[in-house]
Amino acid sequence: MNNVQKSNDLLQLFNELKQIMIKENENNWVRGVNLIIEALTPPDYGGKGSADEAVRYVETTYRNMVSGNGSFSDFFIWRDDFDEREKANKKLDSVRTDIWNLIDN
């Protein structure tokens, strides 16, 4: 897969992630996601100039967001009802997994 296709696929996934976060009234980590979306948006890729540079930026930025305690990796969706909580987090986890699969390939 070339980086133009990879950036398009990542853009779609980060937009999905953003919508989940907005729905959950998440106001902190969504700022980092917005920066990633900006960097993945053609034609100038948020000032990065190319899909290659954008993908490198996103890989580094996302890895930094999820590193360590208290990072984005700790973010989850809370519901009082366990089944509802499990369902909501299943979609979140699915998007995160898809993002990692693209970043790692």
C-alpha positions in Angstrom: 0.0 0.0 0.0 1.4 3.4 -0.9 1.3 6.3 1.6 -1.4 8.2 -0.3 -3.8 5.2 0.2 -2.5 4.7 3.7 -3.1 8.4 4.6 -6.7 8.2 3.1 -7.4 5.1 5.2 -6.0 6.6 8.3 -7.9 9.8 7.7 -11.2 7.8 7.6 -10.3 6.0 10.8 -9.3 9.1 12.7 -12.5 10.8 11.6 -14.4 7.8 13.0 -12.4 8.1 16.2 -13.1 11.8 16.4 -16.9 11.2 16.0 -16.8 8.7 18.9 -14.9 11.1 21.1 -17.3 14.0 20.3 -20.3 11.8 21.0 -18.7 11.0 24.4 -17.9 14.7 25.2 -14.2 14.0 25.2 -12.4 17.4 25.1 -8.8 16.6 25.8 -7.5 13.9 23.4 -9.7 15.1 20.6 -7.3 18.0 20.1 -4.5 15.6 19.2 -6.9 13.6 16.9 -7.8 16.9 15.2 -4.1 17.6 14.5 -3.7 14.2 13.0 -6.7 14.7 10.8 -5.3 18.0 9.6 -2.0 16.4 8.8 -3.8 13.6 6.8 -6.0 16.0 4.8 -4.9 16.5 1.2 -3.8 18.4 -0.8 -1.1 20.0 1.5 -1.4 17.5 4.3 -1.6 20.1 7.0 1.6 21.8 5.8 3.5 18.5 5.7 3.6 18.7 1.9 3.1 15.0 1.0 1.4 11.9 2.1 4.8 10.4 3.0 5.6 13.1 5.5 2.0 13.1 6.8 2.1 9.4 7.5 5.4 9.7 9.3 4.1 12.5 11.4 0.9 10.6 12.3 2.9 7.5 13.2 5.1 9.5 15.6 2.3 11.6 17.0 -0.1 8.7 17.7 2.6 6.6 19.3 3.4 9.6 21.6 -0.4 10.0 22.4 -0.6 6.4 23.6 2.7 6.1 25.5 2.8 5.8 29.3 0.3 6.0 32.1 -2.5 8.5 31.8 -2.2 8.5 28.0 -4.8 8.1 25.3 -4.4 4.3 25.7 -6.2 4.7 29.0 -9.2 6.4 27.4 -12.4 4.4 27.5 -16.2 5.0 27.3 -18.1 4.7 30.6 -21.6 3.4 30.8 -23.3 2.4 34.1 -24.7 -0.7 32.4 -21.9 -3.2 31.7 -23.4 -4.5 28.4 -23.8 -0.9 27.1 -20.2 -0.1 28.2 -18.9 -3.2 26.5 -20.7 -2.4 23.3 -19.5 1.2 23.2 -15.9 0.3 23.9 -16.0 -2.5 21.3 -16.4 0.1 18.5 -13.7 2.3 20.0 -11.3 -0.7 20.3 -12.1 -1.7 16.8 -11.1 1.7 15.4 -8.0 1.8 17.5 -7.0 -1.7 16.3 -7.5 -0.7 12.7 -5.4 2.4 13.2 -2.5 0.3 14.7 -2.8 -2.2 11.9 -2.2 0.6 9.4 0.5 2.3 11.4 2.4 -1.0 11.9 2.3 -1.9 8.2 
